[in-house]
Each structure stands twice: as structure tokens, then as C-alpha cells.
Amino acid sequence: MTILLVLLGVALIIGSGGHWIAKQEIPGGIAATMVIAFAGAWLGYFMAGDWGPTLFRFPVVPALLGAALFLAIFIVLSKITNRSS
């Protein structure tokens, strides 16, 4: 349960930051960026392992990296699909 809450917090921070950095309308708005950041945080945690600073015994750095990577991929893909439409 604690891991889920930490992941939601990471998703909220990364999602809102990514939405602000993108400076464009992202399909689905802030809710979509938070869902994508949550998925990235979850995969980053499980793929990168247990390293870096922790929050409630949860490694924050792999989650942040995974969330930022997923969000960047989503932004690039949304730009590509908007150009081709």
C-alpha cells in the first residue's frame, strides 16, 4: 500500500512537471500525463532495481527515471502523430 502511494506521488509530481515543460496541449491533459508517469514509475522501480535514496523504503530515483522516460516518449509520439494528421 505504501509503494502505491509513493508511486502516485511520483506520478503527480512528474506528470504535472512534464505537462508544464511540454508547453503544448497533451492529449488527455494532466490526467493522461499522470497515468503515463505512474506506469513509468512502476516499471522504472521494477526494472532498475533497488538503489538510490528511498522514501518509506521505496527507491525514488528509478521511479523518477522511469516516469520521466515514459512521459518523454509519450510527448514525442504525440508530436509525431499530430504532424502526420
C-alpha positions in Angstrom: 0.0 0.0 0.0 2.8 2.4 0.8 4.5 1.7 -2.6 1.3 2.6 -4.4 1.0 5.9 -2.5 4.6 6.8 -3.3 4.2 5.9 -6.9 1.1 8.1 -7.1 3.0 10.9 -5.5 5.9 10.5 -8.1 3.3 10.4 -10.9 1.7 13.6 -9.7 5.0 15.4 -9.5 6.4 14.1 -12.7 3.1 14.3 -14.6 2.5 17.9 -13.6 6.1 18.9 -14.3 6.1 17.2 -17.7 2.8 18.9 -18.6 4.4 22.2 -17.7 7.6 21.5 -19.5 5.9 20.3 -22.7 4.2 23.7 -23.2 1.7 22.1 -25.5 -1.7 20.6 -25.2 -1.1 16.9 -24.4 -4.0 14.6 -25.4 -5.8 13.7 -22.2 -4.4 16.6 -20.3 -2.9 16.3 -16.8 -4.8 13.1 -16.1 -3.2 11.3 -19.0 0.3 12.5 -18.1 -0.2 11.3 -14.5 -1.3 7.9 -15.7 1.7 7.6 -18.0 4.0 8.8 -15.3 2.5 6.3 -12.9 3.1 3.5 -15.4 6.7 4.7 -15.9 7.4 4.9 -12.2 6.1 1.4 -11.6 8.2 0.0 -14.5 11.2 2.0 -13.5 11.0 0.7 -10.0 10.8 -2.9 -11.1 13.3 -2.8 -13.9 16.0 -0.6 -12.5 16.1 -2.3 -9.1 16.6 -1.1 -5.5 19.1 1.8 -5.5 19.3 5.4 -4.6 17.6 7.4 -1.9 14.4 5.9 -0.5 11.1 7.2 0.7 9.3 4.7 3.0 11.8 2.1 1.9 10.9 2.7 -1.7 13.7 3.7 -4.2 12.7 7.0 -5.6 15.3 7.5 -8.3 14.4 4.5 -10.5 10.7 5.6 -10.3 11.5 9.1 -11.3 13.7 8.0 -14.2 11.1 5.6 -15.5 8.3 8.1 -15.2 10.3 10.8 -16.9 11.3 8.4 -19.7 7.7 7.3 -20.3 6.4 10.8 -20.3 9.1 11.9 -22.8 8.3 9.0 -25.1 4.6 9.9 -24.9 5.3 13.6 -25.8 7.5 12.7 -28.7 4.9 10.2 -30.1 2.1 12.7 -29.7 4.1 15.3 -31.6 4.8 12.8 -34.4 1.2 11.7 -34.7 -0.1 15.3 -34.7 2.2 16.2 -37.6 1.1 13.3 -39.7 -2.6 14.0 -39.2 
